[in-house]
Amino acid sequence: MTLLGLTDVDGLTQAWFVDKNGRLTGGAAAINQALRYCWWLRPFTYLYPLPGMRPLQDWAYRWVAQNRYRLPGSTPQCALPDQDYQK
């Protein structure tokens, strides 16, 4: 991860999106960036900048990230042995 300037903790705590210019985006913003490449999901990405949506999506992203091992379809790899690093 050091190639992008990210630490191991950065990589474990949230998803990252690297655009064609090398800019990094993390968390819910990164998911929205990635969804823009799927034509049928792109319309949902226009909600993120609307008033009140960013904090709501950021909160939902953090909740899912912290509880992903409890969600249906999760695998043992979804569980993290030490979650002390979470923000």
C-alpha positions in Angstrom: 0.0 0.0 0.0 2.9 2.4 0.4 3.0 2.8 -3.4 -0.1 5.0 -3.1 1.0 6.6 0.2 -1.5 4.5 2.2 -0.7 2.6 5.3 -1.9 -0.9 6.1 -4.3 0.6 8.6 -5.7 2.9 5.8 -6.2 -0.1 3.6 -8.0 -2.0 6.4 -10.3 0.8 7.5 -11.9 1.8 4.3 -12.2 1.2 0.6 -10.1 3.4 -1.7 -10.6 4.7 -5.3 -7.7 6.0 -7.4 -8.8 8.1 -10.3 -6.9 8.4 -13.6 -4.9 11.4 -12.2 -3.8 9.4 -9.2 -6.0 11.2 -6.7 -7.2 9.0 -3.8 -10.7 9.0 -2.4 -11.7 6.9 0.6 -14.9 5.5 2.2 -18.4 6.3 0.9 -16.9 8.8 -1.6 -14.7 6.1 -3.0 -17.7 3.8 -3.5 -19.6 6.6 -5.2 -16.6 7.1 -7.5 -16.5 3.4 -8.4 -20.2 3.2 -9.0 -20.0 5.9 -11.7 -18.4 3.2 -13.9 -21.6 1.1 -13.8 -24.1 2.8 -16.0 -27.2 1.6 -14.1 -25.8 2.7 -10.7 -24.5 6.0 -11.9 -27.7 7.9 -11.2 -27.4 7.0 -7.5 -24.0 8.7 -7.3 -25.6 12.1 -7.9 -27.3 11.9 -4.5 -24.0 12.0 -2.6 -23.3 15.8 -3.0 -26.9 16.7 -2.0 -27.3 18.4 1.4 -27.5 15.9 4.2 -26.7 12.9 1.9 -22.9 12.9 2.4 -23.0 12.6 6.2 -25.8 9.9 5.9 -23.8 7.9 3.3 -20.6 8.3 5.3 -22.3 7.0 8.4 -23.8 4.1 6.6 -20.5 3.2 5.0 -18.7 3.2 8.4 -21.4 1.1 9.9 -21.3 -1.5 7.1 -17.4 -1.5 7.2 -17.4 -2.1 11.0 -20.1 -4.8 10.8 -19.3 -6.5 7.5 -18.5 -9.8 9.2 -22.0 -9.9 10.7 -23.8 -9.3 7.4 -25.4 -12.1 5.3 -23.0 -13.6 2.9 -19.9 -12.7 4.8 -16.9 -15.0 5.0 -14.3 -15.6 7.6 -12.1 -13.2 5.7 -14.5 -10.4 6.5 -13.7 -10.6 10.2 -10.7 -8.6 11.4 -8.8 -10.0 14.3 -7.9 -6.7 15.9 -10.3 -3.8 15.4 -8.5 -1.3 17.7 -7.4 0.7 14.7 -11.0 1.7 13.7 -11.8 5.4 13.8 
